[in-house]
Amino acid sequence: MTARGRVRIRVLVASALLVAGAGGLLGGCSSVPIPPTYTEEELKRRCEMRGGWWRGQLIPGYCEYQAASLQAP
């Protein structure tokens, strides 16, 4: 085997290891569950502080606001 052939094999092995390592990192991070940013209680409190009506019991995380055009004069 020539020196050029050995260099090619080393480059291929190094490339394969690099790709496998990057795939392992990306695959490992994608399976981590991400918790919700706010709890339902925090969302309800924020909704009520801003003048909305909490509808979380019907639709989880939903806050209803009255449109300005529909408010009584």
C-alpha positions as semicolon CSV with decimal commas, in nm:
position;residue;x (nm);y (nm);z (nm)
1;M;0,000;0,000;0,000
2;T;0,133;0,339;-0,091
3;A;0,164;0,637;0,139
4;R;-0,111;0,809;-0,056
5;G;-0,347;0,516;0,008
6;R;-0,276;0,527;0,382
7;V;-0,354;0,898;0,393
8;R;-0,685;0,840;0,217
9;I;-0,780;0,570;0,465
10;R;-0,693;0,798;0,759
11;V;-0,899;1,081;0,612
12;L;-1,196;0,849;0,557
13;V;-1,175;0,710;0,911
14;A;-1,142;1,060;1,061
15;S;-1,438;1,183;0,854
16;A;-1,650;0,886;0,959
17;L;-1,569;0,945;1,326
18;L;-1,649;1,315;1,295
19;V;-1,983;1,248;1,128
20;A;-2,070;0,980;1,385
21;G;-1,982;1,214;1,672
22;A;-2,189;1,499;1,530
23;G;-2,481;1,262;1,471
24;G;-2,456;1,135;1,828
25;L;-2,460;1,488;1,969
26;L;-2,757;1,596;1,759
27;G;-2,946;1,275;1,821
28;G;-2,889;1,290;2,195
29;C;-3,007;1,648;2,226
30;S;-3,323;1,592;2,025
31;S;-3,463;1,340;2,272
32;V;-3,449;1,571;2,576
33;P;-3,804;1,673;2,682
34;I;-3,853;2,048;2,710
35;P;-4,081;2,151;2,999
36;P;-4,341;2,427;2,949
37;T;-4,215;2,781;3,011
38;Y;-4,505;2,876;3,238
39;T;-4,743;2,672;3,451
40;E;-5,121;2,699;3,405
41;E;-5,146;2,893;3,732
42;E;-4,888;3,149;3,615
43;L;-5,068;3,189;3,284
44;K;-5,400;3,237;3,463
45;R;-5,254;3,500;3,695
46;R;-5,095;3,689;3,403
47;C;-5,422;3,675;3,206
48;E;-5,624;3,818;3,494
49;M;-5,365;4,090;3,561
50;R;-5,398;4,205;3,200
51;G;-5,778;4,218;3,214
52;G;-5,856;3,896;3,035
53;W;-6,085;3,605;3,113
54;W;-5,911;3,277;3,181
55;R;-6,055;2,994;2,972
56;G;-5,793;2,737;3,071
57;Q;-6,055;2,494;3,198
58;L;-6,198;2,471;2,843
59;I;-5,885;2,520;2,631
60;P;-5,552;2,471;2,814
61;G;-5,352;2,795;2,829
62;Y;-5,619;3,013;2,665
63;C;-5,685;3,371;2,777
64;E;-5,972;3,565;2,619
65;Y;-5,960;3,941;2,570
66;Q;-6,242;4,170;2,460
67;A;-6,166;4,356;2,140
68;A;-6,155;4,737;2,172
69;S;-6,422;4,776;1,903
70;L;-6,667;4,562;2,102
71;Q;-6,641;4,750;2,432
72;A;-6,938;4,946;2,558
73;P;-6,903;5,328;2,538
